[in-house]
Amino acid sequence: MIYAEILAAGSGSRMGNTELPKQFMKLGSKPIIIHTIEQFLLNNKVDKIIVCTSKEWTSYTEDLIDKYIKNSKNIFVIEGGATRDETVMCGCHYIEKKFGIHKEDIIITHDAVRPFITQRIIDENIEALKNADAVDTCIHTTDTIIEAYHDDTKHIKAVPNRKYLYNGQTPQSFKLQKLMKLHKELTDKEKEILTDACKIFILKDQTVQIVDGEEFNIKITNMFDLKLANSILLERGNK
């Protein structure tokens, strides 16, 4: 079974003083989260979609899906966690309880606020998992990355060679059994430093395969990003 897990439990604080969390704000004529869900619905390899949102927004999310999506029988809205890591695992545990975990099951985790994911990216994540247990979607960085000292001096410590540096995007995809097994092995200290699910594999000395992302696979985190996203949408409509 191939599951897509849409991570939508964030509050969107960087968007500023808005009535709705960013994933529910309009992009064109539809909420951002609906654009994202639709991309996974278009992919005939994806069997079920798990949408993880905060407790106070689960009913609202269900209502949106009913309003904008005709066939939603394979979409399940559940409560996420307080952190990204907790939210990812909420989806995993839901799958375990409702459907059971099987050897070949994979999970594709994706930010609700990355609505421009392509079918090519989804397909290549799935394909890469034939020979890997974990996949991250990334693009080569075009900027020089600066590492600073861990203090308040703002002094440069190092300038890494950008040839080997990437900007991480999503989706991040995993063999479901392996993800849950490694997560159970994490110490409390390791859980505190998790920034995303791929880091679980890195902490346990496991290989993570890279799939090429796209420059336009942006994460909408603030009002500038939303304006940029609307421009991308407008350009696609004109084409």
N, C-alpha and C positions, 0 to 999 in steps of 0.2 A: 504494500500500500504506500502511496505517496501522499504525504500531508503537507499542506502549506500552512504555516502559522504566521498570522499577521499581528505584529506587535503594536498595540494601540492603547497601552495603559498609561502612557505619559501624560503629564498635565500641560505640556507646551508652554512653560513659563517664559522661555526666551522669545515667544511671539509677542509678549507685552500684555497690556490690559485688554483682553478679549473675552467675550461672553462664552465662547466655546473653546475647548482644547483644539489645537491646531489641526488634528486629523479630521475634525468635523467641519472645518471651515470650507467655504466654497472655492473650488478651482473650476473656472468656467461655470457651467450650469449644475455641477454635481459636487458633493463633498469630496475632499481629497481621498478619504478612505475608500469611497466607492470606486474611484478610478483605479485604486490599487487592487482591490478585490477582483474587479473585472478582468484584470490582466491574468490572474490565476484561473479564473473561470474559463477564459479563452483557451487555456492549455489542456488538451485532452489527456495528458499524462497525470495531471493532478487529480487525485480521487476525492479528497475532502479538504475543506478550508476551516481552520480554527482561528477565530478572531478573539484576541485577548485584550480586554479593556478593563478600566477601573470599575469597581463595584457600582459607583453612582451613575455610570454611563452605559451599563450593559443594556438596559431596556431601550435607551435612546438609540444605541447601535442597532439593536434588533429592528426597531421601527424604521431606521434609515434603510437597512437592507431590504425590508419588506416593500418599502416605497420605490426603490430604484432598481431592484433586481427581481426579475420574474421568477426564475427557478432557483430557489435558495435552499433546497432540501439537503444539500451537502455542505452547507455553511453552518457552523456552530459558534455561538458567541458565549464566551466564558469570562470569568473574573481573572484578571492578571494579578501580579504581585507588586510589591513596593519598589522593586528594582528590576532592571532588565533581566538579570539572571533568574530572579524568582518568576518573572513572567514567562520566560522561555520554558522553565520547568513546570509551570502550571499547565501549559499546553501539553507537555510530554505526559504528565500524570493523568490529564483528562483522557488522552488517547489510550493510555494503559488501562484505565478503568472502563471506558466505554467500548473500545474495540479490541483491546489486548495488544501486546507487542509481539511482533513476528520478526524473524531473522532478516528479512529483506526490506523491512519498513524503512523509509527515509522521511526526514522532516526538512522542509525548506523554510527557514525563518526570515522574515522580511519586515522592514519598517513600514508601518502604515502610511508614513509621510514621504515615501519614495514612489510616487505614482507613475513614473516613466520607465519602470522596469520593462524590459523587452522579452518577447518569447525566446529570442536567441539566448539571453542570459539564463532564463529558467531552464531551457533545454540543456544548456551546457553544464549547469549545476547538476542536473539529474544524470547526465552522461558521465561526468567526472566521478560521481559516486560509485560507478561500476568498478573503479580501481582505487578508490580512496575512501576513508571513513569520515573525512571532514573537508569542506570546500568553503573558500572565502572569495567573494567577488571584489575585485580591486582594480584600480587604474594607476598607472605610473604617475608619480608626482612630477609636476612641472616646475614647482617652486623649490628654492633652496630651503632645506629644513634645518633649523637651528636648535641645538640642545643647550639649555641653560643650566646653571648650577641650582641645586635644590635649596635656594635661600631667596632672600629679597633683594639681592644685589643687581639682578637682571644682567649678569655677566655671562658671556658665551662660554660654554664648556667645550663644545665640539660642533663641527659642521660635517655631518655624515655625507657620504657619497650618494647623491640622489639616484644614481644608476640602479641602486638596490632598494630604493624606497618606493612604497606604494601608498595611495590613499584607500583606506578600506571603505567599502560600500556594503550593501546587502543586496541579494540574499546571502545568508550563510546556511549551508546545508550539511546534513549529517546522517550517518547511519544511526537510527534511533536507539537501538540497543546499546551501541558503543557510547553515545552521548550520555545516556542515563547511567551507565556503568561508571564512566569516568567522573561524572558529577558526584556520585555517591562516595568516591574516593577522595574528594577534595577536603582539605582541612578548613577549619573556620577562617584561618588566616588567609588561605588561598582564595576563599570565597569573597573576602573583603576587597581583593585587588582585581576582581574580574571586571573587565570593561565590555566584553562580549563573549559569546559562547565559544568562539574559536580559541580563545585564550585558555579554556579548559583543556583543550588538546595540547597546546603549547606547554602548559604547566606540567603535563603528564608525559612530556617528551614524545608526543605523537605528531605525525606529519599532517600538514594542512595544505591541500592543493589550491592553487590560485586559478580562478576563472576571470577572464577580462570583463570589466564592467564597461560603462559608457560615461562620458563627460556629462551627459544630460540626465543621468540617473541620480538626480540631486535629492538631497534630504531637505524638506521644507521645514526650517526651524525658526525663521523670523519673517518679518514683513517683506524684506528685500527678496528673500527666497520665493515668497508667494507671488510677488510681482514678476520675478523671472520665470516662474512656473507658468503663469498666465500667458507670458510672451511665447514660451515654447508651445503651449497649447494652441495659441492663436496662429502661430506659424504652421503648425501641423494641419490645422483646419483649412488654412489658405492653400496648402499643397493638395 
